Amino acid sequence: MGSTAKRATMAWGIGKMESYWDYVGDGHVLLEDWKRHTNATPYTAPEAICEWMTGKVYGHPLHDDGTLVSTSPVVSTIGRKVSTRNTDYILGEEIADAR
């Protein structure tokens, strides 16, 4: 795997590393350069709306650091923690053109 420590320092900044590493020990993965996606249209039934994310992962057990992934559907979001059915992510920096 790649160098998670170097990338996490850039994402969380000096003095904030402890916050990221507290989560990593619990199986969380850092998602950098992320963007939210949805299948919602004016005609999509509310129960059929799905949201997922893309971004570069760091600290993921199945992917090398910096690998671009598309998550499974998001099941919950609390602050900077996003959970899917399979993985809990901590959000780093949003990609600049995502807005």
Summary of the structure (lengths in Angstrom):
residues: 99
radius of gyration: 14.0
end to end distance: 30.6
largest distance: 45.9
contacts: 258
relative contact order: 0.24
helix: 23%
strand: 37%
